Amino acid sequence: MRMTYLWPFRDYRDAGRGSELERAAAFRHNKRLAKGLPTYLSRWSAISAVLLTASTLCPASLAPALGTAFTFAFVMIVHIAHVYLLFSRN
C-alpha cells in the first residue's frame, strides 16, 4: 500500500517560510490541496470503524494493540478534519 493513499500531507508546502509572495503562494497551494481531504477522512473513518469492531470481537490478548491502532486512526481523523476546517474557513 502506498503511503500517499493514507497520508494527505505529503505535497503540502511550508507557508511559514520565504518572502510574503512565497508564503501566499504556498498557502494557496495548500488550500487547493485541502479540497481533497474529505476523501482521506472517509478512508480513515473506515479504518477506524474496522479497528474498533475488531478490538471488540478479538481475543483479550489482541485488544490493547487494536485499541492503540484505533486511537491512532481516530487522531488522524481529528487532525485531517482540523486542517480541512482551517482551510475551508479562509
N, CA, C and O atoms as CSV, one atom per row, in Angstrom:
chain,resi,resn,atom,element,x,y,z
A,1,MET,N,N,0.841,-1.168,0.000
A,1,MET,CA,C,0.000,0.000,0.000
A,1,MET,C,C,0.894,1.241,0.000
A,1,MET,O,O,1.832,1.350,0.790
A,2,ARG,N,N,0.584,2.161,-0.894
A,2,ARG,CA,C,1.365,3.391,-0.945
A,2,ARG,C,C,0.988,4.301,0.217
A,2,ARG,O,O,-0.175,4.363,0.617
A,3,MET,N,N,1.959,4.990,0.744
A,3,MET,CA,C,1.705,5.869,1.878
A,3,MET,C,C,0.827,7.051,1.481
A,3,MET,O,O,0.100,7.577,2.324
A,4,THR,N,N,0.875,7.482,0.221
A,4,THR,CA,C,0.069,8.625,-0.185
A,4,THR,C,C,-1.415,8.292,-0.182
A,4,THR,O,O,-2.244,9.202,-0.181
A,5,TYR,N,N,-1.766,7.028,-0.182
A,5,TYR,CA,C,-3.167,6.635,-0.109
A,5,TYR,C,C,-3.765,6.997,1.249
A,5,TYR,O,O,-4.962,7.267,1.350
A,6,LEU,N,N,-2.937,7.004,2.286
A,6,LEU,CA,C,-3.414,7.302,3.627
A,6,LEU,C,C,-2.885,8.626,4.189
A,6,LEU,O,O,-3.462,9.160,5.136
A,7,TRP,N,N,-1.817,9.155,3.633
A,7,TRP,CA,C,-1.202,10.356,4.179
A,7,TRP,C,C,-1.396,11.523,3.205
A,7,TRP,O,O,-0.735,11.566,2.167
A,8,PRO,N,N,-2.289,12.471,3.520
A,8,PRO,CA,C,-2.605,13.540,2.582
A,8,PRO,C,C,-1.629,14.712,2.582
A,8,PRO,O,O,-1.711,15.573,1.706
A,9,PHE,N,N,-0.719,14.767,3.532
A,9,PHE,CA,C,0.079,15.973,3.715
A,9,PHE,C,C,1.455,15.935,3.048
A,9,PHE,O,O,2.298,16.792,3.314
A,10,ARG,N,N,1.680,14.963,2.199
A,10,ARG,CA,C,2.983,14.833,1.563
A,10,ARG,C,C,3.284,16.011,0.631
A,10,ARG,O,O,4.422,16.477,0.578
A,11,ASP,N,N,2.287,16.490,-0.096
A,11,ASP,CA,C,2.511,17.535,-1.097
A,11,ASP,C,C,2.274,18.948,-0.586
A,11,ASP,O,O,2.371,19.909,-1.350
A,12,TYR,N,N,1.965,19.081,0.698
A,12,TYR,CA,C,1.735,20.418,1.247
A,12,TYR,C,C,3.065,21.163,1.353
A,12,TYR,O,O,4.127,20.560,1.508
A,13,ARG,N,N,2.977,22.471,1.265
A,13,ARG,CA,C,4.172,23.321,1.340
A,13,ARG,C,C,4.173,24.114,2.638
A,13,ARG,O,O,3.119,24.384,3.215
A,14,ASP,N,N,5.354,24.479,3.086
A,14,ASP,CA,C,5.510,25.264,4.303
A,14,ASP,C,C,5.156,26.717,4.011
A,14,ASP,O,O,5.871,27.403,3.281
A,15,ALA,N,N,4.050,27.179,4.583
A,15,ALA,CA,C,3.597,28.550,4.342
A,15,ALA,C,C,4.150,29.517,5.378
A,15,ALA,O,O,3.702,30.661,5.456
A,16,GLY,N,N,5.094,29.082,6.154
A,16,GLY,CA,C,5.686,29.942,7.166
A,16,GLY,C,C,7.087,30.409,6.822
A,16,GLY,O,O,7.709,31.138,7.595
A,17,ARG,N,N,7.581,29.996,5.679
A,17,ARG,CA,C,8.941,30.380,5.280
A,17,ARG,C,C,8.911,31.092,3.940
A,17,ARG,O,O,7.999,30.900,3.136
A,18,GLY,N,N,9.919,31.912,3.715
A,18,GLY,CA,C,10.061,32.604,2.449
A,18,GLY,C,C,9.515,34.017,2.500
A,18,GLY,O,O,9.096,34.514,3.546
A,19,SER,N,N,9.533,34.651,1.330
A,19,SER,CA,C,9.009,36.012,1.251
A,19,SER,C,C,7.493,35.985,1.376
A,19,SER,O,O,6.876,34.921,1.421
A,20,GLU,N,N,6.916,37.156,1.430
A,20,GLU,CA,C,5.455,37.241,1.562
A,20,GLU,C,C,4.748,36.616,0.361
A,20,GLU,O,O,3.716,35.961,0.513
A,21,LEU,N,N,5.304,36.819,-0.828
A,21,LEU,CA,C,4.711,36.224,-2.029
A,21,LEU,C,C,4.837,34.698,-2.026
A,21,LEU,O,O,3.910,34.000,-2.437
A,22,GLU,N,N,5.971,34.183,-1.569
A,22,GLU,CA,C,6.156,32.727,-1.494
A,22,GLU,C,C,5.223,32.105,-0.461
A,22,GLU,O,O,4.676,31.025,-0.687
A,23,ARG,N,N,5.040,32.781,0.669
A,23,ARG,CA,C,4.111,32.264,1.688
A,23,ARG,C,C,2.681,32.267,1.178
A,23,ARG,O,O,1.927,31.325,1.424
A,24,ALA,N,N,2.303,33.331,0.465
A,24,ALA,CA,C,0.944,33.403,-0.089
A,24,ALA,C,C,0.728,32.319,-1.139
A,24,ALA,O,O,-0.338,31.705,-1.194
A,25,ALA,N,N,1.739,32.084,-1.970
A,25,ALA,CA,C,1.620,31.029,-2.981
A,25,ALA,C,C,1.522,29.656,-2.328
A,25,ALA,O,O,0.751,28.810,-2.783
A,26,ALA,N,N,2.293,29.424,-1.269
A,26,ALA,CA,C,2.227,28.144,-0.557
A,26,ALA,C,C,0.870,27.967,0.109
A,26,ALA,O,O,0.325,26.863,0.120
A,27,PHE,N,N,0.317,29.043,0.666
A,27,PHE,CA,C,-0.995,28.963,1.292
A,27,PHE,C,C,-2.070,28.637,0.261
A,27,PHE,O,O,-2.939,27.802,0.515
A,28,ARG,N,N,-2.019,29.280,-0.888
A,28,ARG,CA,C,-2.990,28.981,-1.956
A,28,ARG,C,C,-2.859,27.542,-2.425
A,28,ARG,O,O,-3.860,26.868,-2.671
A,29,HIS,N,N,-1.631,27.076,-2.545
A,29,HIS,CA,C,-1.393,25.681,-2.943
A,29,HIS,C,C,-1.983,24.725,-1.916
A,29,HIS,O,O,-2.658,23.763,-2.284
A,30,ASN,N,N,-1.740,24.975,-0.646
A,30,ASN,CA,C,-2.265,24.120,0.420
A,30,ASN,C,C,-3.790,24.170,0.466
A,30,ASN,O,O,-4.441,23.154,0.710
A,31,LYS,N,N,-4.354,25.343,0.234
A,31,LYS,CA,C,-5.808,25.471,0.239
A,31,LYS,C,C,-6.420,24.671,-0.908
A,31,LYS,O,O,-7.479,24.063,-0.748
A,32,ARG,N,N,-5.767,24.671,-2.046
A,32,ARG,CA,C,-6.232,23.885,-3.197
A,32,ARG,C,C,-6.158,22.387,-2.892
A,32,ARG,O,O,-7.060,21.634,-3.260
A,33,LEU,N,N,-5.093,21.956,-2.224
A,33,LEU,CA,C,-4.959,20.541,-1.861
A,33,LEU,C,C,-5.975,20.125,-0.798
A,33,LEU,O,O,-6.377,18.963,-0.748
A,34,ALA,N,N,-6.387,21.058,0.043
A,34,ALA,CA,C,-7.305,20.731,1.140
A,34,ALA,C,C,-8.675,20.310,0.639
A,34,ALA,O,O,-9.440,19.703,1.389
A,35,LYS,N,N,-9.002,20.615,-0.597
A,35,LYS,CA,C,-10.297,20.198,-1.143
A,35,LYS,C,C,-10.403,18.685,-1.253
A,35,LYS,O,O,-11.512,18.156,-1.329
A,36,GLY,N,N,-9.283,17.976,-1.265
A,36,GLY,CA,C,-9.285,16.526,-1.344
A,36,GLY,C,C,-9.287,15.830,0.006
A,36,GLY,O,O,-9.292,14.600,0.058
A,37,LEU,N,N,-9.285,16.578,1.092
A,37,LEU,CA,C,-9.206,15.979,2.426
A,37,LEU,C,C,-10.434,15.154,2.825
A,37,LEU,O,O,-10.271,14.195,3.579
A,38,PRO,N,N,-11.656,15.467,2.366
A,38,PRO,CA,C,-12.780,14.588,2.722
A,38,PRO,C,C,-12.597,13.136,2.275
A,38,PRO,O,O,-13.111,12.222,2.921
A,39,THR,N,N,-11.885,12.920,1.201
A,39,THR,CA,C,-11.584,11.550,0.768
A,39,THR,C,C,-10.743,10.838,1.820
A,39,THR,O,O,-11.007,9.684,2.154
A,40,TYR,N,N,-9.743,11.519,2.334
A,40,TYR,CA,C,-8.897,10.930,3.374
A,40,TYR,C,C,-9.673,10.738,4.680
A,40,TYR,O,O,-9.432,9.782,5.418
A,41,LEU,N,N,-10.600,11.646,4.958
A,41,LEU,CA,C,-11.442,11.480,6.137
A,41,LEU,C,C,-12.271,10.203,6.047
A,41,LEU,O,O,-12.406,9.476,7.031
A,42,SER,N,N,-12.817,9.934,4.884
A,42,SER,CA,C,-13.619,8.712,4.743
A,42,SER,C,C,-12.743,7.463,4.839
A,42,SER,O,O,-13.167,6.455,5.404
A,43,ARG,N,N,-11.541,7.519,4.300
A,43,ARG,CA,C,-10.635,6.367,4.397
A,43,ARG,C,C,-10.280,6.071,5.847
A,43,ARG,O,O,-10.360,4.924,6.288
A,44,TRP,N,N,-9.886,7.111,6.593
A,44,TRP,CA,C,-9.506,6.905,7.982
A,44,TRP,C,C,-10.710,6.540,8.841
A,44,TRP,O,O,-10.569,5.810,9.822
A,45,SER,N,N,-11.885,7.036,8.487
A,45,SER,CA,C,-13.094,6.644,9.223
A,45,SER,C,C,-13.392,5.161,9.030
A,45,SER,O,O,-13.774,4.472,9.976
A,46,ALA,N,N,-13.218,4.674,7.813
A,46,ALA,CA,C,-13.441,3.244,7.561
A,46,ALA,C,C,-12.418,2.398,8.318
A,46,ALA,O,O,-12.767,1.376,8.909
A,47,ILE,N,N,-11.173,2.821,8.299
A,47,ILE,CA,C,-10.125,2.094,9.036
A,47,ILE,C,C,-10.446,2.099,10.524
A,47,ILE,O,O,-10.314,1.077,11.197
A,48,SER,N,N,-10.866,3.244,11.032
A,48,SER,CA,C,-11.196,3.363,12.450
A,48,SER,C,C,-12.367,2.457,12.823
A,48,SER,O,O,-12.343,1.815,13.873
A,49,ALA,N,N,-13.383,2.402,11.975
A,49,ALA,CA,C,-14.539,1.541,12.250
A,49,ALA,C,C,-14.149,0.067,12.270
A,49,ALA,O,O,-14.605,-0.693,13.124
A,50,VAL,N,N,-13.308,-0.326,11.327
A,50,VAL,CA,C,-12.856,-1.719,11.285
A,50,VAL,C,C,-12.032,-2.052,12.524
A,50,VAL,O,O,-12.204,-3.117,13.117
A,51,LEU,N,N,-11.140,-1.150,12.915
A,51,LEU,CA,C,-10.307,-1.407,14.098
A,51,LEU,C,C,-11.135,-1.458,15.381
A,51,LEU,O,O,-10.874,-2.284,16.256
A,52,LEU,N,N,-12.126,-0.585,15.494
A,52,LEU,CA,C,-12.973,-0.608,16.683
A,52,LEU,C,C,-13.780,-1.900,16.751
A,52,LEU,O,O,-13.907,-2.508,17.814
A,53,THR,N,N,-14.321,-2.310,15.616
A,53,THR,CA,C,-15.075,-3.566,15.582
A,53,THR,C,C,-14.165,-4.753,15.898
A,53,THR,O,O,-14.535,-5.642,16.664
A,54,ALA,N,N,-12.979,-4.758,15.305
A,54,ALA,CA,C,-12.043,-5.854,15.544
A,54,ALA,C,C,-11.603,-5.906,16.998
A,54,ALA,O,O,-11.426,-6.991,17.551
A,55,SER,N,N,-11.424,-4.748,17.623
A,55,SER,CA,C,-10.972,-4.752,19.018
A,55,SER,C,C,-12.053,-5.263,19.970
A,55,SER,O,O,-11.737,-5.768,21.047
A,56,THR,N,N,-13.312,-5.138,19.585
A,56,THR,CA,C,-14.374,-5.670,20.444
A,56,THR,C,C,-14.613,-7.155,20.216
A,56,THR,O,O,-15.122,-7.843,21.101
A,57,LEU,N,N,-14.248,-7.659,19.034
A,57,LEU,CA,C,-14.504,-9.060,18.699
A,57,LEU,C,C,-13.296,-9.974,18.876
A,57,LEU,O,O,-13.436,-11.196,18.836
A,58,CYS,N,N,-12.129,-9.403,19.069
A,58,CYS,CA,C,-10.906,-10.208,19.120
A,58,CYS,C,C,-10.666,-10.769,20.523
A,58,CYS,O,O,-11.326,-10.372,21.483
A,59,PRO,N,N,-9.723,-11.688,20.625
A,59,PRO,CA,C,-9.353,-12.181,21.957
A,59,PRO,C,C,-8.743,-11.062,22.810
A,59,PRO,O,O,-8.232,-10.069,22.291
A,60,ALA,N,N,-8.811,-11.247,24.087
A,60,ALA,CA,C,-8.340,-10.214,25.022
A,60,ALA,C,C,-6.861,-9.880,24.853
A,60,ALA,O,O,-6.438,-8.768,25.169
A,61,SER,N,N,-6.078,-10.822,24.364
A,61,SER,CA,C,-4.646,-10.555,24.205
A,61,SER,C,C,-4.355,-9.582,23.060
A,61,SER,O,O,-3.323,-8.911,23.077
A,62,LEU,N,N,-5.240,-9.494,22.070
A,62,LEU,CA,C,-5.028,-8.575,20.947
A,62,LEU,C,C,-5.706,-7.221,21.131
A,62,LEU,O,O,-5.419,-6.278,20.394
A,63,ALA,N,N,-6.587,-7.123,22.094
A,63,ALA,CA,C,-7.363,-5.898,22.274
A,63,ALA,C,C,-6.501,-4.651,22.520
A,63,ALA,O,O,-6.814,-3.605,21.952
A,64,PRO,N,N,-5.446,-4.700,23.325
A,64,PRO,CA,C,-4.645,-3.484,23.518
A,64,PRO,C,C,-3.979,-2.980,22.236
A,64,PRO,O,O,-3.933,-1.774,21.995
A,65,ALA,N,N,-3.469,-3.888,21.419
A,65,ALA,CA,C,-2.822,-3.474,20.171
A,65,ALA,C,C,-3.841,-2.870,19.209
A,65,ALA,O,O,-3.577,-1.845,18.581
A,66,LEU,N,N,-4.996,-3.503,19.098
A,66,LEU,CA,C,-6.028,-2.964,18.216
A,66,LEU,C,C,-6.590,-1.656,18.762
A,66,LEU,O,O,-6.937,-0.762,17.990
A,67,GLY,N,N,-6.682,-1.539,20.068
A,67,GLY,CA,C,-7.133,-0.289,20.670
A,67,GLY,C,C,-6.163,0.850,20.409
A,67,GLY,O,O,-6.573,1.987,20.176
A,68,THR,N,N,-4.881,0.540,20.450
A,68,THR,CA,C,-3.865,1.552,20.147
A,68,THR,C,C,-3.943,1.979,18.689
A,68,THR,O,O,-3.851,3.167,18.381
A,69,ALA,N,N,-4.110,1.017,17.796
A,69,ALA,CA,C,-4.250,1.338,16.374
A,69,ALA,C,C,-5.513,2.159,16.124
A,69,ALA,O,O,-5.500,3.086,15.314
A,70,PHE,N,N,-6.600,1.826,16.814
A,70,PHE,CA,C,-7.831,2.608,16.700
A,70,PHE,C,C,-7.601,4.042,17.161
A,70,PHE,O,O,-8.079,4.982,16.526
A,71,THR,N,N,-6.878,4.215,18.254
A,71,THR,CA,C,-6.600,5.558,18.764
A,71,THR,C,C,-5.814,6.370,17.750
A,71,THR,O,O,-6.105,7.547,17.540
A,72,PHE,N,N,-4.812,5.748,17.115
A,72,PHE,CA,C,-4.045,6.440,16.079
A,72,PHE,C,C,-4.948,6.846,14.914
A,72,PHE,O,O,-4.851,7.969,14.418
A,73,ALA,N,N,-5.818,5.945,14.479
A,73,ALA,CA,C,-6.725,6.250,13.367
A,73,ALA,C,C,-7.671,7.392,13.746
A,73,ALA,O,O,-7.946,8.268,12.925
A,74,PHE,N,N,-8.164,7.386,14.971
A,74,PHE,CA,C,-9.055,8.452,15.409
A,74,PHE,C,C,-8.330,9.793,15.461
A,74,PHE,O,O,-8.894,10.818,15.078
A,75,VAL,N,N,-7.099,9.794,15.927
A,75,VAL,CA,C,-6.313,11.034,15.962
A,75,VAL,C,C,-6.082,11.550,14.541
A,75,VAL,O,O,-6.099,12.760,14.314
A,76,MET,N,N,-5.868,10.655,13.594
A,76,MET,CA,C,-5.725,11.077,12.195
A,76,MET,C,C,-7.010,11.730,11.686
A,76,MET,O,O,-6.953,12.726,10.965
A,77,ILE,N,N,-8.156,11.181,12.053
A,77,ILE,CA,C,-9.431,11.776,11.653
A,77,ILE,C,C,-9.542,13.193,12.198
A,77,ILE,O,O,-9.917,14.114,11.473
A,78,VAL,N,N,-9.219,13.365,13.465
A,78,VAL,CA,C,-9.304,14.687,14.086
A,78,VAL,C,C,-8.328,15.660,13.425
A,78,VAL,O,O,-8.676,16.815,13.178
A,79,HIS,N,N,-7.126,15.205,13.142
A,79,HIS,CA,C,-6.119,16.071,12.524
A,79,HIS,C,C,-6.526,16.484,11.112
A,79,HIS,O,O,-6.439,17.662,10.765
A,80,ILE,N,N,-6.961,15.543,10.305
A,80,ILE,CA,C,-7.373,15.857,8.937
A,80,ILE,C,C,-8.586,16.777,8.944
A,80,ILE,O,O,-8.653,17.716,8.150
A,81,ALA,N,N,-9.549,16.520,9.832
A,81,ALA,CA,C,-10.728,17.383,9.922
A,81,ALA,C,C,-10.334,18.796,10.346
A,81,ALA,O,O,-10.896,19.774,9.852
A,82,HIS,N,N,-9.378,18.903,11.254
A,82,HIS,CA,C,-8.910,20.218,11.689
A,82,HIS,C,C,-8.290,20.993,10.534
A,82,HIS,O,O,-8.594,22.171,10.343
A,83,VAL,N,N,-7.437,20.352,9.777
A,83,VAL,CA,C,-6.791,21.025,8.645
A,83,VAL,C,C,-7.832,21.413,7.598
A,83,VAL,O,O,-7.776,22.510,7.043
A,84,TYR,N,N,-8.774,20.524,7.330
A,84,TYR,CA,C,-9.825,20.819,6.356
A,84,TYR,C,C,-10.653,22.016,6.780
A,84,TYR,O,O,-10.924,22.902,5.970
A,85,LEU,N,N,-11.062,22.053,8.051
A,85,LEU,CA,C,-11.843,23.183,8.537
A,85,LEU,C,C,-11.047,24.467,8.553
A,85,LEU,O,O,-11.588,25.543,8.295
A,86,LEU,N,N,-9.774,24.363,8.852
A,86,LEU,CA,C,-8.909,25.539,8.855
A,86,LEU,C,C,-8.823,26.168,7.468
A,86,LEU,O,O,-8.901,27.389,7.334
A,87,PHE,N,N,-8.666,25.350,6.449
A,87,PHE,CA,C,-8.547,25.880,5.089
A,87,PHE,C,C,-9.901,26.244,4.489
A,87,PHE,O,O,-9.967,27.140,3.648
A,88,SER,N,N,-10.960,25.592,4.885
A,88,SER,CA,C,-12.259,25.922,4.313
A,88,SER,C,C,-12.822,27.207,4.916
A,88,SER,O,O,-13.709,27.832,4.334
A,89,ARG,N,N,-12.315,27.593,6.062
A,89,ARG,CA,C,-12.774,28.817,6.727
A,89,ARG,C,C,-12.221,30.071,6.067
A,89,ARG,O,O,-12.904,31.094,6.019
A,90,ASN,N,N,-11.006,30.009,5.563
A,90,ASN,CA,C,-10.353,31.191,4.976
A,90,ASN,C,C,-10.713,31.367,3.539
A,90,ASN,O,O,-10.249,32.311,2.898
